[in-house]
Amino acid sequence: MNDFVSTREVARIAGVGPSAVKRWADSGQLRCARTAGGHRRFARAEVEEFLRRHGDAGRARRDPWIEGLLGARDPLGLEALLLAERARRGAWHRVAEAAGTALATLGTLWRDGDVSVVEEHLASERLARALARVGESIPLDGGAPWALLACAEGDDHTLGLALVELVLREAGWATLWAGRRTPTAELTSMVKRGEVQLLAVSASEASADAVGLRREAEELGRACRVAGVRLVLGGNGAWPDRPRHGLRLRALEPLHRWAVAERERLLGPRPA
């Protein structure tokens, strides 16, 4: 048996693309030798040890969610995956939880060099578009309450917010999308106009300024309290654990339960 293998063979064993193997080699994570022609060659034993240490990235990539995120060139391919998962799991908020887990896995693959920045960006964009399409297809009752969705000021990570939108629409809420980097003053202005019954603000892990987020939570909380608007602070950012006004939620399952109960409080039970 040949004790040395090529870049392409390492990629096949690991279940990744050749570019990931080249990054491992160039960063010094996986040693290689060079042939006279400049091609990389890897000791099979070192490849096997590397995969034992770092886990089988290919196993993650073979997950249906990861394959769907990375491989769906057809714009409707990922939407089909979401619909299939809805049929299997029985509820959109459970699909949203699974999608959130897949996004975390994708982030790990990117951090470890198993997917490129371009692959990660393309996958995120595909998912955002698919979530928007399926969310818009969920029927709403007449007179549904309105929720305004926004990222924390300075935060431009909207995928978590897209998952929140799917959960809220399933719970019977109509949604308005303010999106990324929305100034706090503009959110409070809209709340004061009485156009929405809920303000949901997401802060990703990139929002690590606890002092700034506490200040934003207090400003939004004051406006919502005066206007009688519910406030939900979500995501993995450094929001205060116990805001003076509103809820701090980190998972989609409790958001779903709360949104259903709150809608019923406002409008009564939904028709069967």
C-alpha atoms as an extended CHARMM CRD file, in Angstrom:
* protein
*
       272  EXT
         1         1  MET       CA              0.0000000000        0.0000000000        0.0000000000  PROA      1               0.0000000000
         2         2  ASN       CA              1.2790000000        3.4490000000       -0.8880000000  PROA      2               0.0000000000
         3         3  ASP       CA              2.1180000000        5.2990000000        2.3550000000  PROA      3               0.0000000000
         4         4  PHE       CA              1.6360000000        8.7070000000        0.7370000000  PROA      4               0.0000000000
         5         5  VAL       CA             -1.5600000000       10.0820000000       -0.7770000000  PROA      5               0.0000000000
         6         6  SER       CA             -2.4150000000       13.0560000000       -2.9650000000  PROA      6               0.0000000000
         7         7  THR       CA             -4.4260000000       16.1450000000       -2.1010000000  PROA      7               0.0000000000
         8         8  ARG       CA             -7.4070000000       14.7590000000       -3.9700000000  PROA      8               0.0000000000
         9         9  GLU       CA             -7.2280000000       11.4630000000       -2.0850000000  PROA      9               0.0000000000
        10        10  VAL       CA             -7.0830000000       13.2510000000        1.2790000000  PROA      10              0.0000000000
        11        11  ALA       CA            -10.1130000000       15.2750000000        0.2380000000  PROA      11              0.0000000000
        12        12  ARG       CA            -11.9710000000       12.0650000000       -0.6540000000  PROA      12              0.0000000000
        13        13  ILE       CA            -11.1220000000       10.4440000000        2.6860000000  PROA      13              0.0000000000
        14        14  ALA       CA            -12.1220000000       13.5350000000        4.6880000000  PROA      14              0.0000000000
        15        15  GLY       CA            -15.2050000000       14.2770000000        2.6150000000  PROA      15              0.0000000000
        16        16  VAL       CA            -14.1400000000       17.8410000000        1.8310000000  PROA      16              0.0000000000
        17        17  GLY       CA            -12.9950000000       19.7410000000       -1.2130000000  PROA      17              0.0000000000
        18        18  PRO       CA             -9.3220000000       19.8270000000       -2.2990000000  PROA      18              0.0000000000
        19        19  SER       CA             -9.1580000000       23.5280000000       -1.3790000000  PROA      19              0.0000000000
        20        20  ALA       CA             -9.8000000000       22.6590000000        2.2790000000  PROA      20              0.0000000000
        21        21  VAL       CA             -6.8920000000       20.1860000000        2.2500000000  PROA      21              0.0000000000
        22        22  LYS       CA             -4.6330000000       22.8170000000        0.7220000000  PROA      22              0.0000000000
        23        23  ARG       CA             -5.6100000000       25.2510000000        3.4850000000  PROA      23              0.0000000000
        24        24  TRP       CA             -4.8000000000       22.6260000000        6.1280000000  PROA      24              0.0000000000
        25        25  ALA       CA             -1.3870000000       22.1590000000        4.5770000000  PROA      25              0.0000000000
        26        26  ASP       CA             -0.6410000000       25.8420000000        4.0430000000  PROA      26              0.0000000000
        27        27  SER       CA             -1.6000000000       26.6850000000        7.6370000000  PROA      27              0.0000000000
        28        28  GLY       CA              0.6280000000       23.9240000000        9.0250000000  PROA      28              0.0000000000
        29        29  GLN       CA             -2.2480000000       21.8720000000       10.4500000000  PROA      29              0.0000000000
        30        30  LEU       CA             -1.4380000000       18.9010000000        8.2160000000  PROA      30              0.0000000000
        31        31  ARG       CA              2.1600000000       18.2810000000        7.1410000000  PROA      31              0.0000000000
        32        32  CYS       CA              2.9400000000       17.4750000000        3.5460000000  PROA      32              0.0000000000
        33        33  ALA       CA              5.8740000000       16.8120000000        1.2700000000  PROA      33              0.0000000000
        34        34  ARG       CA              6.3380000000       18.0920000000       -2.2730000000  PROA      34              0.0000000000
        35        35  THR       CA              7.0770000000       16.0620000000       -5.3700000000  PROA      35              0.0000000000
        36        36  ALA       CA              9.6090000000       17.2140000000       -7.9350000000  PROA      36              0.0000000000
        37        37  GLY       CA              6.6860000000       18.7320000000       -9.8190000000  PROA      37              0.0000000000
        38        38  GLY       CA              5.5020000000       20.6780000000       -6.7510000000  PROA      38              0.0000000000
        39        39  HSD       CA              2.4910000000       18.5140000000       -5.9170000000  PROA      39              0.0000000000
        40        40  ARG       CA              1.5810000000       17.9000000000       -2.2790000000  PROA      40              0.0000000000
        41        41  ARG       CA              1.8700000000       14.4020000000       -0.8330000000  PROA      41              0.0000000000
        42        42  PHE       CA              0.5670000000       13.4310000000        2.6140000000  PROA      42              0.0000000000
        43        43  ALA       CA              1.5780000000       10.5330000000        4.8350000000  PROA      43              0.0000000000
        44        44  ARG       CA             -1.5000000000        8.3450000000        5.1830000000  PROA      44              0.0000000000
        45        45  ALA       CA             -0.8280000000        7.7540000000        8.8900000000  PROA      45              0.0000000000
        46        46  GLU       CA             -0.6530000000       11.5160000000        9.5330000000  PROA      46              0.0000000000
        47        47  VAL       CA             -3.8860000000       12.0820000000        7.6130000000  PROA      47              0.0000000000
        48        48  GLU       CA             -5.6590000000        9.4560000000        9.7190000000  PROA      48              0.0000000000
        49        49  GLU       CA             -4.2920000000       10.9680000000       12.9260000000  PROA      49              0.0000000000
        50        50  PHE       CA             -5.3170000000       14.4680000000       11.8160000000  PROA      50              0.0000000000
        51        51  LEU       CA             -8.8760000000       13.2950000000       11.1740000000  PROA      51              0.0000000000
        52        52  ARG       CA             -9.0140000000       11.5440000000       14.5510000000  PROA      52              0.0000000000
        53        53  ARG       CA             -7.8850000000       14.7350000000       16.2910000000  PROA      53              0.0000000000
        54        54  HSD       CA            -10.1490000000       17.1330000000       14.4470000000  PROA      54              0.0000000000
        55        55  GLY       CA            -13.1510000000       14.9300000000       13.7960000000  PROA      55              0.0000000000
        56        56  ASP       CA            -14.4440000000       13.8300000000       10.4450000000  PROA      56              0.0000000000
        57        57  ALA       CA            -15.4190000000       17.0350000000        8.6640000000  PROA      57              0.0000000000
        58        58  GLY       CA            -16.8730000000       14.9280000000        5.8950000000  PROA      58              0.0000000000
        59        59  ARG       CA            -19.3970000000       13.4590000000        8.3080000000  PROA      59              0.0000000000
        60        60  ALA       CA            -20.7520000000       16.9440000000        8.9520000000  PROA      60              0.0000000000
        61        61  ARG       CA            -20.7880000000       17.7410000000        5.2570000000  PROA      61              0.0000000000
        62        62  ARG       CA            -22.7740000000       14.5760000000        4.5480000000  PROA      62              0.0000000000
        63        63  ASP       CA            -25.5100000000       15.7730000000        6.9070000000  PROA      63              0.0000000000
        64        64  PRO       CA            -28.6020000000       16.5780000000        4.7550000000  PROA      64              0.0000000000
        65        65  TRP       CA            -28.7310000000       20.1280000000        6.0850000000  PROA      65              0.0000000000
        66        66  ILE       CA            -25.0780000000       20.8380000000        5.3400000000  PROA      66              0.0000000000
        67        67  GLU       CA            -25.3350000000       19.2180000000        1.9260000000  PROA      67              0.0000000000
        68        68  GLY       CA            -28.4030000000       21.3270000000        1.2360000000  PROA      68              0.0000000000
        69        69  LEU       CA            -26.7550000000       24.5440000000        2.3780000000  PROA      69              0.0000000000
        70        70  LEU       CA            -23.5550000000       23.9590000000        0.4390000000  PROA      70              0.0000000000
        71        71  GLY       CA            -24.8200000000       22.1080000000       -2.5910000000  PROA      71              0.0000000000
        72        72  ALA       CA            -28.1720000000       23.6080000000       -3.5760000000  PROA      72              0.0000000000
        73        73  ARG       CA            -27.4000000000       25.4870000000       -6.7900000000  PROA      73              0.0000000000
        74        74  ASP       CA            -31.0900000000       25.4430000000       -7.7580000000  PROA      74              0.0000000000
        75        75  PRO       CA            -32.7350000000       28.3450000000       -5.8770000000  PROA      75              0.0000000000
        76        76  LEU       CA            -35.6600000000       26.0580000000       -5.0380000000  PROA      76              0.0000000000
        77        77  GLY       CA            -33.4920000000       23.1690000000       -3.8230000000  PROA      77              0.0000000000
        78        78  LEU       CA            -33.0880000000       24.4870000000       -0.2910000000  PROA      78              0.0000000000
        79        79  GLU       CA            -36.7460000000       25.4720000000       -0.1510000000  PROA      79              0.0000000000
        80        80  ALA       CA            -37.6110000000       21.8540000000       -0.9750000000  PROA      80              0.0000000000
        81        81  LEU       CA            -35.4220000000       20.7320000000        1.9410000000  PROA      81              0.0000000000
        82        82  LEU       CA            -37.2430000000       23.1110000000        4.2920000000  PROA      82              0.0000000000
        83        83  LEU       CA            -40.6240000000       21.8260000000        3.1500000000  PROA      83              0.0000000000
        84        84  ALA       CA            -39.5200000000       18.2090000000        3.5590000000  PROA      84              0.0000000000
        85        85  GLU       CA            -38.2630000000       18.9750000000        7.0720000000  PROA      85              0.0000000000
        86        86  ARG       CA            -41.5990000000       20.6480000000        7.8810000000  PROA      86              0.0000000000
        87        87  ALA       CA            -43.4170000000       17.4970000000        6.8200000000  PROA      87              0.0000000000
        88        88  ARG       CA            -41.0840000000       15.3420000000        8.9220000000  PROA      88              0.0000000000
        89        89  ARG       CA            -40.9640000000       17.4970000000       12.0620000000  PROA      89              0.0000000000
        90        90  GLY       CA            -44.5460000000       18.7220000000       12.0340000000  PROA      90              0.0000000000
        91        91  ALA       CA            -43.9450000000       22.3990000000       12.8080000000  PROA      91              0.0000000000
        92        92  TRP       CA            -41.9950000000       25.2980000000       11.3910000000  PROA      92              0.0000000000
        93        93  HSD       CA            -40.4640000000       26.2920000000       14.7150000000  PROA      93              0.0000000000
        94        94  ARG       CA            -38.8480000000       22.8370000000       14.9000000000  PROA      94              0.0000000000
        95        95  VAL       CA            -37.5000000000       23.3210000000       11.3760000000  PROA      95              0.0000000000
        96        96  ALA       CA            -36.1190000000       26.6830000000       12.4720000000  PROA      96              0.0000000000
        97        97  GLU       CA            -34.3560000000       25.0560000000       15.4360000000  PROA      97              0.0000000000
        98        98  ALA       CA            -32.7730000000       22.4780000000       13.1010000000  PROA      98              0.0000000000
        99        99  ALA       CA            -31.7190000000       25.2100000000       10.6780000000  PROA      99              0.0000000000
       100       100  GLY       CA            -30.0940000000       27.1060000000       13.5400000000  PROA      100             0.0000000000
       101       101  THR       CA            -28.1200000000       24.0040000000       14.5070000000  PROA      101             0.0000000000
       102       102  ALA       CA            -27.0280000000       23.5600000000       10.8850000000  PROA      102             0.0000000000
       103       103  LEU       CA            -25.8460000000       27.1680000000       10.7630000000  PROA      103             0.0000000000
       104       104  ALA       CA            -23.7420000000       26.5950000000       13.8740000000  PROA      104             0.0000000000
       105       105  THR       CA            -22.2090000000       23.5140000000       12.2430000000  PROA      105             0.0000000000
       106       106  LEU       CA            -21.5080000000       25.4950000000        9.0820000000  PROA      106             0.0000000000
       107       107  GLY       CA            -19.7900000000       28.1580000000       11.1700000000  PROA      107             0.0000000000
       108       108  THR       CA            -17.5720000000       25.5050000000       12.7480000000  PROA      108             0.0000000000
       109       109  LEU       CA            -16.6630000000       24.1050000000        9.3320000000  PROA      109             0.0000000000
       110       110  TRP       CA            -15.7180000000       27.5990000000        8.1700000000  PROA      110             0.0000000000
       111       111  ARG       CA            -13.6830000000       28.2840000000       11.3150000000  PROA      111             0.0000000000
       112       112  ASP       CA            -11.7840000000       25.0150000000       10.8770000000  PROA      112             0.0000000000
       113       113  GLY       CA            -11.0560000000       25.6960000000        7.2120000000  PROA      113             0.0000000000
       114       114  ASP       CA            -13.3570000000       22.9680000000        5.8850000000  PROA      114             0.0000000000
       115       115  VAL       CA            -15.4530000000       25.4180000000        3.8760000000  PROA      115             0.0000000000
       116       116  SER       CA            -14.3480000000       28.6860000000        2.3190000000  PROA      116             0.0000000000
       117       117  VAL       CA            -15.6450000000       32.1540000000        3.0970000000  PROA      117             0.0000000000
       118       118  VAL       CA            -17.3860000000       32.2040000000       -0.2720000000  PROA      118             0.0000000000
       119       119  GLU       CA            -19.0620000000       28.8450000000        0.3920000000  PROA      119             0.0000000000
       120       120  GLU       CA            -20.2690000000       30.0420000000        3.7940000000  PROA      120             0.0000000000
       121       121  HSD       CA            -21.6120000000       33.3110000000        2.3560000000  PROA      121             0.0000000000
       122       122  LEU       CA            -23.3860000000       31.5600000000       -0.5110000000  PROA      122             0.0000000000
       123       123  ALA       CA            -24.9620000000       29.0450000000        1.8710000000  PROA      123             0.0000000000
       124       124  SER       CA            -26.1720000000       31.8040000000        4.1910000000  PROA      124             0.0000000000
       125       125  GLU       CA            -27.6770000000       33.7370000000        1.3060000000  PROA      125             0.0000000000
       126       126  ARG       CA            -29.4410000000       30.6330000000       -0.0330000000  PROA      126             0.0000000000
       127       127  LEU       CA            -30.9350000000       29.9160000000        3.3580000000  PROA      127             0.0000000000
       128       128  ALA       CA            -32.0650000000       33.5080000000        3.8750000000  PROA      128             0.0000000000
       129       129  ARG       CA            -33.8940000000       33.5130000000        0.5380000000  PROA      129             0.0000000000
       130       130  ALA       CA            -35.4750000000       30.1110000000        1.1490000000  PROA      130             0.0000000000
       131       131  LEU       CA            -36.6600000000       31.1330000000        4.6270000000  PROA      131             0.0000000000
       132       132  ALA       CA            -38.2080000000       34.2940000000        3.2020000000  PROA      132             0.0000000000
       133       133  ARG       CA            -40.1120000000       32.3160000000        0.5680000000  PROA      133             0.0000000000
       134       134  VAL       CA            -41.5200000000       29.7160000000        2.9360000000  PROA      134             0.0000000000
       135       135  GLY       CA            -42.3340000000       32.3490000000        5.5490000000  PROA      135             0.0000000000
       136       136  GLU       CA            -44.3370000000       34.3580000000        3.0470000000  PROA      136             0.0000000000
       137       137  SER       CA            -46.2760000000       31.2220000000        2.0970000000  PROA      137             0.0000000000
       138       138  ILE       CA            -47.6440000000       30.7210000000        5.6320000000  PROA      138             0.0000000000
       139       139  PRO       CA            -51.2690000000       31.9500000000        5.6470000000  PROA      139             0.0000000000
       140       140  LEU       CA            -52.2680000000       34.5520000000        8.2420000000  PROA      140             0.0000000000
       141       141  ASP       CA            -55.6710000000       35.2970000000        9.7010000000  PROA      141             0.0000000000
       142       142  GLY       CA            -57.2850000000       38.6410000000        9.0450000000  PROA      142             0.0000000000
       143       143  GLY       CA            -56.3560000000       41.1740000000       11.6870000000  PROA      143             0.0000000000
       144       144  ALA       CA            -53.1230000000       39.3820000000       12.6520000000  PROA      144             0.0000000000
       145       145  PRO       CA            -50.9720000000       41.4010000000       15.0800000000  PROA      145             0.0000000000
       146       146  TRP       CA            -47.8270000000       42.9920000000       13.7040000000  PROA      146             0.0000000000
       147       147  ALA       CA            -44.2510000000       42.3480000000       14.7670000000  PROA      147             0.0000000000
       148       148  LEU       CA            -41.3320000000       44.5730000000       13.8120000000  PROA      148             0.0000000000
       149       149  LEU       CA            -38.0940000000       42.6030000000       13.3110000000  PROA      149             0.0000000000
       150       150  ALA       CA            -34.6850000000       44.2460000000       13.5660000000  PROA      150             0.0000000000
       151       151  CYS       CA            -31.0510000000       43.5720000000       14.3640000000  PROA      151             0.0000000000
       152       152  ALA       CA            -29.3930000000       45.3420000000       17.2600000000  PROA      152             0.0000000000
       153       153  GLU       CA            -27.8280000000       48.6530000000       16.3220000000  PROA      153             0.0000000000
       154       154  GLY       CA            -24.5820000000       47.9610000000       14.4530000000  PROA      154             0.0000000000
       155       155  ASP       CA            -25.3070000000       44.2390000000       13.9900000000  PROA      155             0.0000000000
       156       156  ASP       CA            -25.6660000000       43.0310000000       10.4020000000  PROA      156             0.0000000000
       157       157  HSD       CA            -26.2460000000       39.2860000000       10.9700000000  PROA      157             0.0000000000
       158       158  THR       CA            -29.8230000000       38.7040000000        9.8370000000  PROA      158             0.0000000000
       159       159  LEU       CA            -30.1220000000       34.9210000000        9.5750000000  PROA      159             0.0000000000
       160       160  GLY       CA            -31.1640000000       34.5370000000       13.2080000000  PROA      160             0.0000000000
       161       161  LEU       CA            -33.8090000000       37.1640000000       12.5770000000  PROA      161             0.0000000000
       162       162  ALA       CA            -35.0340000000       35.2030000000        9.5380000000  PROA      162             0.0000000000
       163       163  LEU       CA            -35.5410000000       32.1530000000       11.7720000000  PROA      163             0.0000000000
       164       164  VAL       CA            -37.4570000000       34.3250000000       14.2540000000  PROA      164             0.0000000000
       165       165  GLU       CA            -39.6830000000       35.5530000000       11.4320000000  PROA      165             0.0000000000
       166       166  LEU       CA            -40.5600000000       31.9890000000       10.4550000000  PROA      166             0.0000000000
       167       167  VAL       CA            -41.4860000000       31.1460000000       14.0580000000  PROA      167             0.0000000000
       168       168  LEU       CA            -43.6180000000       34.2650000000       14.4910000000  PROA      168             0.0000000000
       169       169  ARG       CA            -45.4960000000       33.7900000000       11.2360000000  PROA      169             0.0000000000
       170       170  GLU       CA            -46.3000000000       30.2170000000       12.2140000000  PROA      170             0.0000000000
       171       171  ALA       CA            -47.6520000000       31.5790000000       15.5160000000  PROA      171             0.0000000000
       172       172  GLY       CA            -49.9730000000       33.9260000000       13.6290000000  PROA      172             0.0000000000
       173       173  TRP       CA            -48.0020000000       37.1870000000       13.5590000000  PROA      173             0.0000000000
       174       174  ALA       CA            -47.6030000000       39.4170000000       10.5220000000  PROA      174             0.0000000000
       175       175  THR       CA            -44.0680000000       40.7590000000       10.2120000000  PROA      175             0.0000000000
       176       176  LEU       CA            -42.3100000000       43.9330000000        9.1710000000  PROA      176             0.0000000000
       177       177  TRP       CA            -38.6130000000       43.6100000000        8.3490000000  PROA      177             0.0000000000
       178       178  ALA       CA            -36.3020000000       46.4000000000        9.5130000000  PROA      178             0.0000000000
       179       179  GLY       CA            -33.2580000000       44.1440000000        9.1890000000  PROA      179             0.0000000000
       180       180  ARG       CA            -29.6320000000       44.9530000000        9.8300000000  PROA      180             0.0000000000
       181       181  ARG       CA            -28.0020000000       47.8740000000       11.6250000000  PROA      181             0.0000000000
       182       182  THR       CA            -31.2750000000       49.6110000000       12.4890000000  PROA      182             0.0000000000
       183       183  PRO       CA            -30.7510000000       52.7620000000       14.5980000000  PROA      183             0.0000000000
       184       184  THR       CA            -32.3970000000       52.4690000000       18.0040000000  PROA      184             0.0000000000
       185       185  ALA       CA            -33.9900000000       55.8960000000       17.6170000000  PROA      185             0.0000000000
       186       186  GLU       CA            -35.8350000000       54.7770000000       14.4780000000  PROA      186             0.0000000000
       187       187  LEU       CA            -37.1550000000       51.6640000000       16.2130000000  PROA      187             0.0000000000
       188       188  THR       CA            -38.4380000000       53.6480000000       19.1700000000  PROA      188             0.0000000000
       189       189  SER       CA            -40.0530000000       56.1360000000       16.7890000000  PROA      189             0.0000000000
       190       190  MET       CA            -42.0040000000       53.3850000000       15.0370000000  PROA      190             0.0000000000
       191       191  VAL       CA            -42.9910000000       51.8100000000       18.3540000000  PROA      191             0.0000000000
       192       192  LYS       CA            -44.3510000000       55.1470000000       19.5610000000  PROA      192             0.0000000000
       193       193  ARG       CA            -46.5000000000       55.4870000000       16.4250000000  PROA      193             0.0000000000
       194       194  GLY       CA            -48.4510000000       52.4100000000       17.5370000000  PROA      194             0.0000000000
       195       195  GLU       CA            -48.0530000000       50.5260000000       14.2630000000  PROA      195             0.0000000000
       196       196  VAL       CA            -46.8550000000       47.2470000000       15.8190000000  PROA      196             0.0000000000
       197       197  GLN       CA            -47.7080000000       45.1020000000       18.8190000000  PROA      197             0.0000000000
       198       198  LEU       CA            -44.3100000000       43.4090000000       19.1320000000  PROA      198             0.0000000000
       199       199  LEU       CA            -40.7110000000       44.4670000000       18.6470000000  PROA      199             0.0000000000
       200       200  ALA       CA            -38.2330000000       41.5860000000       18.2230000000  PROA      200             0.0000000000
       201       201  VAL       CA            -34.5580000000       42.5660000000       18.1630000000  PROA      201             0.0000000000
       202       202  SER       CA            -31.7720000000       40.0770000000       17.4590000000  PROA      202             0.0000000000
       203       203  ALA       CA            -28.1190000000       40.3990000000       18.4720000000  PROA      203             0.0000000000
       204       204  SER       CA            -25.6140000000       37.8630000000       17.1560000000  PROA      204             0.0000000000
       205       205  GLU       CA            -22.4460000000       36.7160000000       18.9120000000  PROA      205             0.0000000000
       206       206  ALA       CA            -20.6860000000       39.5640000000       17.1190000000  PROA      206             0.0000000000
       207       207  SER       CA            -22.5960000000       41.9820000000       19.3840000000  PROA      207             0.0000000000
       208       208  ALA       CA            -20.3910000000       41.5830000000       22.4550000000  PROA      208             0.0000000000
       209       209  ASP       CA            -20.6910000000       45.1060000000       23.8910000000  PROA      209             0.0000000000
       210       210  ALA       CA            -22.7190000000       44.3510000000       27.0120000000  PROA      210             0.0000000000
       211       211  VAL       CA            -22.8180000000       47.9980000000       28.0880000000  PROA      211             0.0000000000
       212       212  GLY       CA            -24.0680000000       49.1710000000       24.6980000000  PROA      212             0.0000000000
       213       213  LEU       CA            -26.6910000000       46.4190000000       24.4670000000  PROA      213             0.0000000000
       214       214  ARG       CA            -27.9110000000       47.1470000000       27.9970000000  PROA      214             0.0000000000
       215       215  ARG       CA            -28.3260000000       50.7940000000       27.0470000000  PROA      215             0.0000000000
       216       216  GLU       CA            -30.1870000000       49.8260000000       23.8610000000  PROA      216             0.0000000000
       217       217  ALA       CA            -32.4160000000       47.3650000000       25.7470000000  PROA      217             0.0000000000
       218       218  GLU       CA            -33.3390000000       50.0470000000       28.2770000000  PROA      218             0.0000000000
       219       219  GLU       CA            -34.1360000000       52.6260000000       25.5950000000  PROA      219             0.0000000000
       220       220  LEU       CA            -36.2580000000       50.1730000000       23.6180000000  PROA      220             0.0000000000
       221       221  GLY       CA            -37.8730000000       48.9220000000       26.8080000000  PROA      221             0.0000000000
       222       222  ARG       CA            -38.9620000000       52.4030000000       27.8720000000  PROA      222             0.0000000000
       223       223  ALA       CA            -40.5460000000       53.0960000000       24.4880000000  PROA      223             0.0000000000
       224       224  CYS       CA            -42.3060000000       49.7220000000       24.3980000000  PROA      224             0.0000000000
       225       225  ARG       CA            -43.5940000000       50.0660000000       27.9550000000  PROA      225             0.0000000000
       226       226  VAL       CA            -45.1480000000       53.4710000000       27.2440000000  PROA      226             0.0000000000
       227       227  ALA       CA            -46.6920000000       52.2660000000       23.9620000000  PROA      227             0.0000000000
       228       228  GLY       CA            -47.9150000000       48.9330000000       25.3420000000  PROA      228             0.0000000000
       229       229  VAL       CA            -45.7500000000       47.0170000000       22.8750000000  PROA      229             0.0000000000
       230       230  ARG       CA            -44.1670000000       43.6850000000       23.7120000000  PROA      230             0.0000000000
       231       231  LEU       CA            -40.3620000000       43.4750000000       23.4430000000  PROA      231             0.0000000000
       232       232  VAL       CA            -38.3070000000       40.3410000000       22.7770000000  PROA      232             0.0000000000
       233       233  LEU       CA            -34.5000000000       40.4000000000       22.8090000000  PROA      233             0.0000000000
       234       234  GLY       CA            -33.0260000000       37.3560000000       21.0690000000  PROA      234             0.0000000000
       235       235  GLY       CA            -29.8230000000       35.8550000000       19.7400000000  PROA      235             0.0000000000
       236       236  ASN       CA            -26.4850000000       35.0550000000       21.3730000000  PROA      236             0.0000000000
       237       237  GLY       CA            -25.3930000000       38.6640000000       21.8210000000  PROA      237             0.0000000000
       238       238  ALA       CA            -24.6170000000       40.2300000000       25.1930000000  PROA      238             0.0000000000
       239       239  TRP       CA            -28.1310000000       41.3880000000       26.0480000000  PROA      239             0.0000000000
       240       240  PRO       CA            -28.8840000000       41.7200000000       29.7870000000  PROA      240             0.0000000000
       241       241  ASP       CA            -30.2160000000       38.4260000000       31.1540000000  PROA      241             0.0000000000
       242       242  ARG       CA            -33.0810000000       40.1840000000       32.9080000000  PROA      242             0.0000000000
       243       243  PRO       CA            -34.0740000000       43.3470000000       31.0550000000  PROA      243             0.0000000000
       244       244  ARG       CA            -36.2640000000       45.8170000000       32.9250000000  PROA      244             0.0000000000
       245       245  HSD       CA            -38.9030000000       45.5010000000       30.2360000000  PROA      245             0.0000000000
       246       246  GLY       CA            -39.3790000000       42.6530000000       27.7840000000  PROA      246             0.0000000000
       247       247  LEU       CA            -38.1770000000       39.0780000000       27.4120000000  PROA      247             0.0000000000
       248       248  ARG       CA            -34.6740000000       37.7410000000       26.8790000000  PROA      248             0.0000000000
       249       249  LEU       CA            -34.9340000000       34.5430000000       24.8250000000  PROA      249             0.0000000000
       250       250  ARG       CA            -32.0970000000       32.4160000000       23.4450000000  PROA      250             0.0000000000
       251       251  ALA       CA            -34.0610000000       29.5910000000       21.7920000000  PROA      251             0.0000000000
       252       252  LEU       CA            -36.8780000000       29.3580000000       19.2810000000  PROA      252             0.0000000000
       253       253  GLU       CA            -39.0560000000       26.8110000000       21.0910000000  PROA      253             0.0000000000
       254       254  PRO       CA            -39.8840000000       29.1730000000       24.0070000000  PROA      254             0.0000000000
       255       255  LEU       CA            -40.3630000000       31.9990000000       21.4980000000  PROA      255             0.0000000000
       256       256  HSD       CA            -42.9570000000       29.8980000000       19.6960000000  PROA      256             0.0000000000
       257       257  ARG       CA            -44.8510000000       29.1040000000       22.9050000000  PROA      257             0.0000000000
       258       258  TRP       CA            -44.7820000000       32.7400000000       24.0120000000  PROA      258             0.0000000000
       259       259  ALA       CA            -45.8480000000       34.0750000000       20.5970000000  PROA      259             0.0000000000
       260       260  VAL       CA            -48.8310000000       31.7010000000       20.4210000000  PROA      260             0.0000000000
       261       261  ALA       CA            -49.9800000000       32.6480000000       23.9250000000  PROA      261             0.0000000000
       262       262  GLU       CA            -49.4750000000       36.3570000000       23.3010000000  PROA      262             0.0000000000
       263       263  ARG       CA            -51.4110000000       36.2910000000       20.0580000000  PROA      263             0.0000000000
       264       264  GLU       CA            -54.2850000000       34.5310000000       21.8160000000  PROA      264             0.0000000000
       265       265  ARG       CA            -54.1740000000       37.1530000000       24.5720000000  PROA      265             0.0000000000
       266       266  LEU       CA            -54.5110000000       39.8810000000       21.9700000000  PROA      266             0.0000000000
       267       267  LEU       CA            -57.0460000000       38.3160000000       19.5990000000  PROA      267             0.0000000000
       268       268  GLY       CA            -58.4080000000       35.1670000000       21.2320000000  PROA      268             0.0000000000
       269       269  PRO       CA            -57.8550000000       31.5560000000       20.0750000000  PROA      269             0.0000000000
       270       270  ARG       CA            -57.2010000000       31.0100000000       16.3960000000  PROA      270             0.0000000000
       271       271  PRO       CA            -59.9310000000       29.2110000000       14.4400000000  PROA      271             0.0000000000
       272       272  ALA       CA            -59.4220000000       25.4370000000       14.2560000000  PROA      272             0.0000000000
